[in-house]
Amino acid sequence: MNSIEHKFAQYVRILGRGKKGSRSLQQEEAFEAMRMILNEEVEAVQLGAFLMLLRVKEESPEELAGFVEAARASLAQPAVAVNVDLDWSSYAGKRRHLPWFILAALLLAENGASILMHSTAGRKDNRIYTPNVMSLFGIANCTSLDEAAQQIAVDNFAFISLENFSPKLKQIMELRSLLGLRSPINTLLRMLNPLGAPHLMQGTFHPGYRPIHQQAAIHLQQDHLAVFKGEGGECERNPDGNCEVFSVHHGEASEESWPAIFKKRHLKDETMDVRRLLQVWRGETDDEYGVAAIIGTTAIALKMMDKAKSIETAESMAKQMWKNRNIIKYPYRPSP
């Protein structure tokens, strides 16, 4: 038996020494641990133990920042620099309401914001995942970050699946079927920002992760961030309830409460027919909940991007943008 300790064992030991002996990783330690993982310098049993120890204690902002730095360093960047305003992650999937946030992102892009949306499809049959919806709008799944950068330069919007720019992160994410739980990779992906956009829109399912994302953004020197409990865990404002937005602007953290748009609660969407997204964009049908979710989500982005100084102004701007949208921009296509 080899008596020489594996280099990665130290990181498992730091996390697993017990209630009194364990601690969180420092940012530099988290960076090195994730670098080793992405370079396949760890054993499978070590990776499983590491991910589950983090899952039990929940990752700290410093750990999350270190993981993100290592993941970014592993990505193949575009050959030519690209100006992207807003990074939009989408990794939860929707099962109660349609993914109205997609229309919010397209609305922002139509009004001059350059956006990268990244996502992946999960294994849950009862959820709608973003990659399965994009073809409805004729939006291609870019095969690389270089292609995404080129697409943004043309259309102000690009979509790319995780497996097309980081197969290793996708592989680790897929360990959920073996471990039975989500891992910190799900949190990392929301912060990844692969093209270095100055503005990040993030949705979480668990409210406790909002301050973790907020503080991690400060450690990463992220210029602007808005993170909130989104409908289904996606970056989508639920118009039926108050929305607490945790923000970062140039290293300063703040919180702001956005009031509910409706007093009543809307029931679960029983049909979940994604074709209705296109029909609502084209003005051929209405959806009270959906339009409010689009406008509310757009408004949060506008305020985070400093396009509006108040909630009221942001919502008014978003309503006007929705009213003036190009309803024939997306022709009908075969159902995804």
Residue, then its C-alpha position, 0 to 999 in steps of 0.5 A: m500500500n502506498s504510504i505517501e499521502h495524496k496531495f488532495a487529501q489535505y483539502v478533504r481533511i480540512l473540511g472533515r475533521g469534525k465539529k471542532g477541528s474542521r474549517s472552511l477553505q481559504q480562497e487560495e486553498a479553494f482555488e487550488a482544490m478546484r484546479m486539481i479537480l478540473n485538471e483530473e488530479v484527484e481520485a473519484v473517492q476524494l471528489g465525492a467526499f469533498l463535494m459532500l462535505l461542502r454540501v453538508k456545511e454549505e460553501s463559504p463566500e471565500e470558497l465559492a470565490g476560489f472555486v470560481e477563479a479556478a473554473r474561469a482559469s480553465l476555460a478557453q477564452p475567445a480569440v477576440a475580446v468581446n463586450v458583453d454587458l450582462d451574464w445570465s446563468s440558468y441551471a435550475g429548470k422550471r416546473r411550476h411556471l414557464p421560463w418567462f425570464i428568457l423573454a426578459a433577457l431577449l427584451l433587454a437584448e433588443n434594447g441594447a444590452s449584450i447578454l450571454m446566457h449559459s445553462t444545461a439540461g437536467r435529468k428531471d422529466n418534470r422540468i423545462y430547461t432553457p436549452n430545450v426552449m431556445s430553438l423555439f426562438g431560432i436561437a442556436n446553441c453556440t459550440s464554444l465561447d468564441e462562437a458565443a462572442q461572435q454571436i453577441a456581436v451580431d445579435n446582442f444575445a448568445f446562448i451556450s450550454l455548459e457542456n459546450f464550454s466546460p465538459k468537466l464541470k458538466q461531468i461533475m454536475e452529473l454526479r448528482s445521480l450517484l450522490g443523490l444531492r446537488s453539489p457546490i458546482n451548482t452554486l459555482l455555475r451561477m457565479l461563473n460569468p465565463l466572458g467576464a461581464p460587469h453585470l451578473m443576474q442570478g436567481t437562487f432557490h434557497p434564500g440563504y445563498r443570497p448573501i453567499h453570492q453577494q459576498a463572493a462577488i465582492h471577493l471576486q471584485q465583480d462590479h455589479l450583481a443582483v441575486f434574489k430568490g427566483e421562481g423555481g430557482e431561476c433568475e425570474r422575479n415572482p410577481d406574486g410575492n415580495c422580492e428581496v434583491f441582494s446587490v453589489h456595486h463596486g464592492e459595496a453590498s446592499e439589499e432592497s425589497w421589491p413589493a409584490i405586483f399582485k395581491k393574489r397567488h397564481l396557481k401552478d401552470e398545468t399545461m406548461d406549453v412552451r409555445r405560449l412564450l412565443q405567442v405572448w411575445r407576439g401579442e397573440t395571447d395574454d398571460e397576466y402572470g407571465v407578463a408581470a414576471i417578464i416586466g419585473t425581472t427586466a426591471i431588476a436588471l435595469k436597476m442593477m445596470d444603473k439604467a434606473k435610479s428607483i424601483e418605480t422608474a425601472e418598472s416603468m421603463a420595463k413596461q415601456m420596453w415590453k409595449n414597444r417590443n418587436i412582436i414579429k422578431y421571432p417567427y413560428r418554428p417547429s415545437p422544441 
